[in-house]
């Protein structure tokens, strides 16, 4: 920051965003571009309502079972590692899905 003398007073002038990288302000998300990961748009191997058979590979931090379908992570309530179960998908996100055990 530098001080500028104006009318016998000092005012501070900040560099702002234009002084660091040429961008003025942050704008909205659409203006920024490049922030969204490719996984967000990639096709998912499951959809809400699908029933899939998976083998639970491990346990998540909240105690849910962790399974994978074509490399896509599925969290399953009340499932234990080593079980092979059928799961009904209840939610699909960019990098994972959640489901309920049905068998």
Phi, psi and omega in degrees: 000145175233158181256138180242135180271122178222123176051050176067011176235157175258133175238146179267138177244122179270156180290329181068185182286330183293338179278348182233083174102357174081005179262135179259110179068174182270329182069193177261176186301323183297329181287333186286311180064155175077358182272343185270129180286154181298329181299334181297323184261347183296145177295140182263146180283353179226158176230161177301131180097344178296148173244120183233152176259126183223161172252126181287122185266335183193188179242138178279176182295338180261007178092357178287153174285147180243121179234167178226143175234110183054039179083356181268128186283134176233122176268131185235123178292144175059028178250145182247148178305137180097341180287143169251117189223165170262140185231136172261122183286128182251338181205139177235129178241185184298319186240359181202171176223163174237152181206166178250141178290131180241357176216000000 
